[in-house]
Amino acid sequence: MPRRRMSGQVVSDKMDKTVVVQVVSTKRHAVYNKILRTTKKYVAHDEENAAHEGDWVTIEESRPLSRRKRWRVIEITGR
């Protein structure tokens, strides 16, 4: 089974080898059909400490690395 991938923006890089990535997704309201933007934050592992605040990154699902880290930074797509 392939691992899920998402792209988002780094909102915090204060931890060692860890970044917080904010992913924005859109969904349609069930009754009113209005498009809603939802944001969710994921804690991702960044082995080289390469990603910094404001960067756009791609994250991939992985095995649990700590209590909250279940994602890994695959690539930095934009600075």
C-alpha positions in Angstrom: 0.0 0.0 0.0 1.5 3.4 -1.0 2.2 5.9 1.7 0.2 9.1 1.8 1.9 12.3 0.7 0.9 15.9 1.4 2.4 19.3 0.7 2.3 22.3 3.1 4.1 25.2 4.6 6.6 25.0 7.5 5.2 27.1 10.4 7.8 26.2 13.0 11.4 24.9 12.9 12.4 25.5 16.5 12.9 21.9 17.4 15.9 19.8 16.5 15.3 17.6 13.4 11.6 18.4 13.5 9.3 20.8 11.7 5.6 21.7 12.0 3.9 21.7 8.6 0.6 23.4 8.0 -1.5 21.7 5.3 -4.4 23.5 3.7 -7.2 21.4 2.2 -10.6 22.3 0.8 -13.9 20.5 1.2 -17.5 21.3 0.3 -20.1 21.9 3.0 -22.7 19.1 3.0 -25.8 21.3 3.0 -24.8 24.7 1.7 -22.2 23.5 -0.9 -19.9 26.3 0.1 -16.2 25.5 -0.2 -14.5 25.5 3.1 -10.7 25.8 3.8 -9.5 23.6 6.6 -5.9 23.7 8.0 -4.2 21.0 9.9 -0.7 20.9 11.4 1.5 17.9 11.2 4.8 17.3 13.1 7.3 15.9 10.6 10.9 14.6 10.9 13.6 16.6 9.1 16.8 14.7 9.3 19.2 17.3 7.9 17.5 20.4 9.5 17.2 21.7 6.0 13.6 23.1 6.1 13.0 26.5 7.6 10.0 28.6 8.5 8.1 29.7 5.4 9.4 26.9 3.1 7.0 24.7 1.2 7.7 21.0 1.7 6.3 17.6 0.8 5.8 15.2 3.7 5.2 11.4 3.6 3.6 9.1 6.1 6.0 6.9 8.1 6.3 4.7 11.2 5.9 6.5 14.5 9.1 8.3 15.3 7.9 9.9 18.6 4.7 10.6 20.4 3.5 13.1 17.8 5.8 12.5 14.8 4.3 10.2 12.2 5.5 12.1 9.0 8.8 12.6 7.3 10.0 15.5 5.1 10.6 14.2 1.6 11.6 17.3 -0.3 11.6 21.1 -0.1 9.6 22.4 -3.0 10.0 26.1 -2.5 11.7 28.7 -0.3 
